[in-house]
Amino acid sequence: RLPLVRGLGDVYKRQDLGFAQGQVSLAQMYLNGIAVEKDLYKSLEWFEKGALQAYEPAILKYAIVCQQVNSCNIAEFYQKLVQTGVNIEFTKQADVRATTKAFEQALEESKVKT
């Protein structure tokens, strides 16, 4: 178990430094209950931190996990991304139509407000 604890410490260090990949790793750990108690809310929190850095895997994974949490509002998430200047093209997955539609709508709404 010691290597797992050391590994978890490394993940915490990377996320503390603002590395999106470390934040996604930590989110995955909360999502799957690896070395921490499973917690979808904390998972979403860490995916969002990575997403706000325009890290595509974090954005896509947030959208997937959000569908599993009743209180999660994907439109608000995309609006927050747009408001913070995240503008990314989804190119790595073939079936993200619903995800990109919500993002495009948030982008259009932000253009109307400015």
Secondary structure as GFF3:
##gff-version 3
##sequence-region A 1 114
A	DSSP	alpha_helix	2	16	.	.	.	ID=ss1
A	DSSP	alpha_helix	20	32	.	.	.	ID=ss2
A	DSSP	alpha_helix	40	51	.	.	.	ID=ss3
A	DSSP	alpha_helix	56	66	.	.	.	ID=ss4
A	DSSP	alpha_helix	74	83	.	.	.	ID=ss5
A	DSSP	alpha_helix	97	113	.	.	.	ID=ss6
###
